[in-house]
Amino acid sequence: MERTKVMVVCAFGKPPAQPKGTAVLVGDSHAMHLQQTVQVVTDKHGWRGLLNARSHCAYTFAIQLLDEPDKSGCLQRNRDMPGWFRRHPEVSVA
């Protein structure tokens, strides 16, 4: 698990010995609910599965109407996301 103050990335599913790729599920609590569905796909294709989700925090650059400290944490997570993808070239953005 990779953790920063505002971002937590967790692996899920059966870890393949030789991953053919990496799928990252990004979003809010709705993404969390899709994890098991995405796990079926990652297991079938031999991909490593990662979850980068934060409750009440859709991945968008729009200002969200949240109370503090959720608002600041959400905004920071979303600003940090492009850098996270740059630091993880094994993940392609499609």
C-alpha positions in Angstrom: 0.0 0.0 0.0 1.3 3.4 -1.0 0.1 6.2 1.4 0.5 10.0 1.4 -1.5 12.3 3.6 -4.2 12.7 1.0 -3.8 9.6 -1.2 -3.9 5.9 -0.5 -3.3 3.4 -3.2 -4.1 -0.3 -2.4 -3.5 -3.4 -4.5 -6.5 -5.8 -4.9 -7.2 -9.1 -6.4 -5.0 -12.1 -7.0 -1.4 -10.8 -7.6 -0.1 -12.3 -10.8 3.4 -13.7 -10.8 4.2 -11.9 -14.0 1.7 -9.1 -14.4 0.7 -8.3 -18.0 -0.3 -4.8 -17.1 -1.7 -2.7 -14.3 -5.2 -1.4 -14.0 -5.9 1.5 -11.6 -9.4 2.2 -10.5 -9.6 6.0 -9.6 -12.5 7.8 -8.0 -14.7 8.2 -5.0 -16.9 5.8 -3.1 -18.6 4.8 -6.3 -15.2 3.5 -7.6 -14.8 1.5 -4.3 -18.1 -0.2 -5.1 -16.8 -1.2 -8.5 -13.7 -2.8 -7.1 -15.0 -6.4 -7.2 -16.2 -6.0 -10.7 -12.9 -4.7 -11.9 -11.1 -7.5 -10.0 -12.9 -10.1 -12.2 -11.4 -8.4 -15.2 -7.9 -7.9 -13.8 -7.8 -11.6 -12.6 -9.0 -12.8 -16.0 -6.3 -10.8 -17.9 -3.4 -11.3 -15.5 -3.2 -7.6 -14.6 -2.2 -6.1 -11.3 -5.1 -4.2 -9.8 -4.8 -0.9 -7.8 -7.4 1.2 -6.2 -7.0 4.9 -5.7 -10.2 6.1 -4.2 -11.2 8.6 -1.6 -14.8 8.8 -0.2 -16.7 11.9 -1.3 -13.9 12.8 -3.8 -14.6 12.4 -7.5 -11.5 12.7 -9.6 -12.1 16.1 -11.2 -10.4 19.5 -11.2 -13.8 21.2 -10.5 -14.1 22.7 -7.0 -16.3 20.3 -5.0 -18.7 21.4 -2.3 -17.3 19.6 0.7 -16.7 20.5 4.3 -13.2 20.7 5.7 -10.9 18.8 6.0 -12.4 16.7 3.2 -12.4 19.6 0.7 -8.7 20.3 1.1 -7.7 16.7 1.1 -9.8 16.0 -2.0 -8.4 19.0 -3.9 -4.8 18.0 -3.0 -5.4 14.3 -4.0 -6.8 15.4 -7.4 -3.9 17.8 -8.0 -1.4 15.1 -7.1 -2.9 12.4 -9.3 -1.2 13.4 -12.6 2.2 13.2 -10.8 1.3 9.8 -9.4 0.7 8.5 -12.9 4.0 10.0 -14.1 5.9 8.2 -11.3 4.2 4.9 -12.3 5.0 4.4 -16.0 3.8 0.8 -15.7 0.3 2.3 -15.7 -1.0 3.7 -18.9 -3.8 6.2 -19.0 -6.6 5.2 -21.4 
